[in-house]
Amino acid sequence: MKITTWNVNGIRSLKKSVATILNELSTDIACFQETKVSRSQIPETTALVEGFSSYFSYPRKQSGYSGVAIYCREKFAPEDAEEGLSTSLQHEIQEENALACWALSSDDLAGFDHEGRVVTTYHIIKKEDNVGRLAIINVYCPRVDPEKLERHIYKMQFCLLLEAKTRELCEKGCSVIIVGDMNIAHSVIDHCDPGPENEFNSSEARQWLRSFLSSELKFLKEKIKVIDAFRHLYPDKKESFTCWNTKTGARQTNYGTRIDYILMSSDLLPILENCEILSDYQGSDHCPVQAVLKCDAIPEKVIQLPSICTRLWPEFNGQQQTLKTFFQKTEGKVAKEPELPLKSSVSKKIVGKKNQQKSITNFFKSPKIDIRKNCNGTSLCKDDGILGTSNSIVFPNEVSSSVNLESKLDVPKCVSNGNSAMDIPKSFGVSSGSSMAWKQMLTGPPKPPLCSGHQKECVLRTVKKKGPNYGRNFFMCAQPAGHASNPDASCNYFKWVNAPKVNSLKKS
């Protein structure tokens, strides 16, 4: 069995189809996080992939946010599947001191899974001549915003519920695999720039993960631990990261973190063959992590898919009509209504309006002046509302009634040969005064300075974070982010484009 986990950062934004990705990864169980799709937004080609059954958990309140999905090859089709963490734990909450200290009441549980962060599938597998039950829990752990205390509380509640769910399954004799984006770097070796170790280790979420992976699960007849599959095989491997900041180009310098895991109960270690990070696979700011287990599925003649399987959704099995069905062609001939001829007056009006409307580019074209007589100064020329003789022209928008042709327009001196035509270019340039006005009005971006570390042109960025500097432009080094010892990494050059806005209204 080959299991793959990947934070796709939006399943609809993938450049390849889900079927292509499953084929390229050559996986049996694919667990995706941060799908950012609600039920009504899931395309049929994404929900129904030939040879696989899929199971989604999506946000109920906020569209385009969070969400997880599991794709199972038909050979490993699950016997059951469920969303969330709270459904089977409501009766145990009062007994859990750890959960009680975070004030997780039964009312909190009712809306706890509305963000669509967990989906679990249950499989019957054969390992070492023994048949057992396997639970695969696909999780997208919340990310903590330092400015929002409620998100930190929610994350800790999420982690403790995940631990309680794992303990409950192990007590029932079920093997457990937890995959997904935990948004926690386990140790210093899993972070490109951990900072002071004491401060790094002070994170409560990190302390929970260490406790979860190091201590034996309580209330178990057998001693079972939760194991980090990658670190179990490669305990000292450095620079093994799964997530990078793509806005700063940090993937080019491998300046990232390892926050995507495949965790498993220790009873599965005898069948663990390999676990690797597929850092070369592109398509998201994360990369896939893949594990191979030496086990096989139990073949069944009749497979009854779980109720949350997308194949059983009414919109995909033909029971419920979608909006697009009303715009599809139906079989059989339908009599067309006779087309009424348009009156000529109406059509003329429409054509007239189209001819009267000008494109915006017409306002930036220089006026065309055609002088067809020779340079004896006896004839007048008229074009585009500009009147004048060969020696002078009148501009309606100018203050003076007449200006010299050679001073207003860049006209070469005439060379007369009897009655020969005057040699004048087809278009004239505008005056230097109006040219400077246009240049001042339509100024482009400021010329970027050179960064101090590489002496290369900087890139222009805009502050997106709300605050006093929101909307301000600044220059920064164009090199990708990386460690300070890397000469190809950013030199951290920074310069504001404009001075900060000062409120001129001062209190007296």
N, C-alpha and C positions, 0 to 999 in steps of 0.2 A: 504494500500500500504506500503510495507516494502522496504526501500531504503538503500543500503549499499555502502560505499566508502572504497577503500583499495588501497594503494600503494603496488603493488606486487613485485616491484624491479626485473622485468624481467618475463614476462608471460611464456616464454619458460623454465625458470629455476624452475618453480613450481614443487614440488614433486607429486602433485595431479593434475588430469585433471580438466579443467575448469568446466565440467559438475558435477564432484564430489564436487567442491568448492561451486558451486551454490546450490547444494542440501544440503550441510552441513550448509550453511548460511541461507537457507530457505528464500531467498530474491526474490522480484519481479523485482527490478531494481538494477543491480550491476554495479558500476562505478569503473573501474580500472585505476590506473595511473602508469607511468613509465613502460610501457609494453616492451620497448626496442626491438621493432620488426618493420621491414618495411613490405610493402605489400607482397613482394615476399617470406618473411620468415614466414608468418602466416600459420600454418598447417590447414588442412581442419577440423580436430577435434576441433580446437580452434575457427575457424570462424563459424562453423555450429554446434550448440548445440541444441539438440532436445528440443522443448518446448520454445525456446528463439530465438529472433532475435538480431543480434549484429551489432555495428556501431563503426568503428575504425577511429582514426586520427593518422597518423604515420609520422615520419620525412621524408622529401623529400631529404635532402642533406646528413645527417649523419646517417648511419645505426647503429642499436643497441643502440639507444639513445632516451630518452624521450618517447612520445607516450601515448595515452589514449584510452579507449574503454568502451562502455556501452552495457550491456546485458539486454534486456527487455523480460519479460515473455509474451507469446502470448496474455494473457488477457490484458496486458498494452502495447500492441504494439503501437509505436508512429505514428502519422499522418504525421510527417515531422522530418527531422534531417539535421544537417549541421555541417561542420567543421569550426573552427577558430572563431575569434572575429571581424575581420576587414571587412567582406563582407558587412554588412548592415550599417556600420558607415562611409564609405568613404565620403558621401555627408555631414556629420556633423562635420568633423574634423576641418574645418576652424572656426566653431563657438565655439569650446570648448577651452576656455582659458587655462584650466588645461593641456590639451593635447598639446596645442601649445607651452607651456613653456618648454616641453620636446622635442621640435623639431621633432615631429612626422608628417612627410609630407606624401603626397599620395604615393610617391615612397617607403617610409618606410613600408607603409601598404601592398604594393604588395608582399613583402617577409616576412611579419611579422609572418605569420602562418606556415612557412616552418618547424618549429620544432615539429609540431603535438602535441600541448599542450591543445587543447580544442575540445570537441565534444558536441553538444547540441541536445537533443531530445524533441519533443513537443507532449503532450498528452492531450486528452480530458477526464476530470474526473468529477465525481459528488460529490460535497461536500455540506453538509447541504441542500439537496434538490435543489441545484443550480449546473448548468452545467457550467464549465469554462475550460480555457486553462491553462496548466501547462508546463513550460519550465524547464528542468533539465540540468544544465550546469556542465559538468564534466571538471575540470581544473587541470593542473599540473603546478603550478606557478614556474618560474625559481628560481634557487638557486644562490645566489650572491657569486662570488669569490672576496674576498677583494682586490686581486691584479689586477683585471680586471674591470676598471671603466665602460667599455661598457656594461658589464653584469648588473651592477646596473642600468644603464639607461634603458636597455631593460626590466628589472623587473618592474621599475616604469611605463613605458609605458604599460606593460601588465596589471598591476593593474588598471590603469586609464581607459584602454579600457574595462576591465571587469566591472568597475563601470558604464561606459557609456552604455554598452550593457544591464546591469540590468535596468538602468533607462529607456532605450528605450522600453524594454519589459513591464515594469510596466505601462508606459504611454499608452500602447496599451491595458491595462486591463488584461495582462497575469500574473499569479502567477509565482514566480521564486524560484527555489531551486538551490543553488550553492554548489557543493560537490567537495572534492578533497584535494590534498596536496598543501597547500598554502605556505609552507616553511617560515612561520611567526608564532612565538609564540606571542599570543595576549597580554598577561599581565604577571606579575611576577609569578603568581600562575601557569602559564602554562609552566614554565621552571624549571628544577632541580637545576640549578646553574646560576641565572640571573646576578649575580655580582651587582655592584653599580646601584641603581635604575635610577639615572639620565642618566647614560651611556646607560642603557638598553632601556630607553624610547626615546633616541635620534635617534633611527633608523627611517629613512624616510619611509620604508615599514611598520613598525609597527605603525607609526603615521597615515599612510593612512588607515590601517585596522581599527584602532580605530575610525577614522573619518567616515569610511564607515559603521560601526556598530552603531555609536552613533547618527549621524545626520540623519534628514529626507531627503529623496531623493528630489532633486529640480525639479521644473516644473511639479509637479504632482497635479492633482485635489484633490486627497485624500492623507491624511498623511500616508505614508507607509515607514517603516523602514526595514532594513535588520537585522535579528536576528540570533545570534549564538544559535542554538537549544540546544546544550548540556549545555551551561552556563545559558540559560534561565531556564532550569529545575534544574540544580545543580550549583548555582552561587558561592558557597564557597567550593566545593569539591576539596581537594588537591591531589597531586600526581596522577592526571588523565592524563597520557601521552599516546601518540600514536606512538612515534618513539624513537628508542634507537640505540646506537652505538654497533652493534653486534661484532665488532672486539675487543672491550674491555670487552665484556660480561656484558654491562651495563643493559641489560634487566633483569638479575638475581637480581639486586639490585634496579630495577625500577628507574634508573638514566637517565631520558629522557626528552622529550619535547612534547607538544601538538601542532602539526602543521597541523593535518588533521581535516577538519571541515565539518559540514553540516549547511550551512547558508540558510535562507529562508526569503521571504518577510513576513511582519507581518500579512498579511491577511490570512496566513495559520496557525497561532498560534491556533485558535479554534479547528483545527482538528489534532494538534500534540499530540500524545499519549505518546510517549517515545523517548528518544535518549540515547544510551549507547555506551560505548567504549568496544569492545570485546578484551581485553588485553590478554586473554588466547589463542587466536587463533594464531597459529604459521604459518610460511611459508615465512616471509619477515622481514626486519628490522622495518617495520610498522605493525600496527594491524588494523583490520577493525573498522569502526564506522557505527552504524546502527540506523536509525530512522523509526518510525512507524507513518503513517498518517491515520486518519479515513476517508477514501474516497474510492470510487469505480470507476471502469472503465465503460465507456459507450460501451456496446456491439454493434458490427457492424457485419452484415452478410458477407460483403466483406471487407477485409483489404488490402489496397494497400500500400505496404512497400515503405519507402523512397528510393530514388535512390542510396544512399551511403550504403545501407544495404548489408552485405557480401553475403547474399543469391542471390543477383542480380549481383554479380561480375562474369564476364565471366569464370574465372578459376574455379568457384565453381558451376556453373549451367549447365555445359556441353557444353558451346559454344566455349570455348577456350581450346586447348590442352596444357597440361603442359609437361615438359620434362620427367617426370616419366611415362607418358602414352606410350612412345616409348619403354619402357623396361618391360611393362606388357604383360602377355600371352594373345594372341588373340584366339577367338573361331575358331574352324575348324582345320583340320590337315594340316600341312605344310610339304612338302617334305623336308627331311633332305639331305644335301649334303653328298656324300660318304666320309667317313673318309679315308685319305691317310695313309698307314702304314709308320711308321718311320723307317728309315734305321738303321740297327744295329750299324753302325759306329757312327751315331749321338747320339744314346742312350748311347753308351759306353762312349762317350766324356762327356755327361751330368753327367753320374754317376761318372765318374772319377773326374770331377770338384767338385762335391758334397763331395766326399771322401777326396779331398785335402784340403778343407776349414775347419778350426778348429774353435771351439768356443773360446770366450775370456777367459772362465774359465780354458781352458787348460794351459794358461800361468801362472796360479797361483797354479797349482798342483805340489806337491813335486815329484821329480823323483823316480821311482821305481827301486830298485836294488835287484836282485835275485841271491843269492849265493847258489849253489847247492852242492858244495863239502864240505868236512870236513876241519878242521882247520889246516891241515898240510902245507898250503901255497903253494901247487904245482899247483893249478888250477887257471885259469883266468875266470872272469865273464864279460859279456857284456850285457848291457841293457840301452836303451835310450841314446846311445852315450857316456856312461861312462864306461871306461875300467880300470881294475886293478886287483890285487891279493887280497887275503883275508886280507893282512896286509897293502896294499896301493891301492889307486885308483887315476885315472887321470881325472880331469875336464877340458874339452876343453876350457872353458871360463876363467879359472884361469891362473894367470901368472906363477905360479910354475908348473913344469911338473908332480910332484907327491906330495901328501900330505898324512899325516897319517890318516888312516881311522877313528881311534877313536877320533882324534882331529877335523877332518872336519865334520864327522857325529856322531851323538849320538848313538854309537853302544855299546852294553853291551859286557863285556869280554866273550870270548868263554870258554865253559867248555867242554873239549874233553874227550870222553870215547871210545877210540879206533877209529873205523871208523864211529862213530855216527855223524849225521848232526849237523851243527852249529845252535844254537838257536838265530835267528836274527828277529826282528820285520819286519812286511811287509813294513813299510814306515819309512824313516829317517827324523828327523828334520833338518832345515837349521842351519847354524852357527850363533852364537850370533851376529857377526858383520853385516851380511846381514839382520838378524831379526830386529836389531835396525834401520837399514836403511829404511826397509819397514815401521816400526812403525812411523818413523819421516816423511815419505812421505805421508802415509795414515792416517794422524791424524784426529780424529773425531772432533765434535764441542767442544768448551771449556766447562769445568764443570761450571754449573751456580752457581753464588754466592747465599747466603741467603739474602732475603730482610730484611731491618732494622725493619719493623713494625711487621711482622708475623714470621720471622725466617724460611721462607719456600723457596724452590728453585725458582729462577726467571725463566722467559721465555725469549727466544731469539727472537729478532725482527730485522727487516732491514728497514732502512730509504728509503721510496719510493718517497718522495717529492724531486723534482729536486732542487739542491742547492749544497753548498759546502760539505754537509754531505751525499749526495746521495750514497746509496749502503753500508753505514757503518752499522755494527751490534752493537746492544746494548742490555743490559739486563734491564728488568722492572719487577715490581711486578706481580705475576701471578693471583692475586685476581681481580675480576671484578671491573670496575670503579663504584664509588659511592660517596656519600657525605662524607665529612671529619669526621662527627660524627658517621658514620657507621663503627663498628670495623671489619666487614667482607669485607669492600671495600678496594680498592687498597691503599697502603701506599705511592704511588708515588715514590717508589725507582727507581733510574735510574743510569746506569753505562755503559759507552762505553766499548766495547770489546777490541778495538785497539785504539791506539793514532791516531789523524788525520794525513793525509798525508801532508808532508811538501815539497814544491817545492825546490829541491836542486839547481836549476839554479837561481842564484841571479844576479841582475843587478850590474854591476861594477860601 
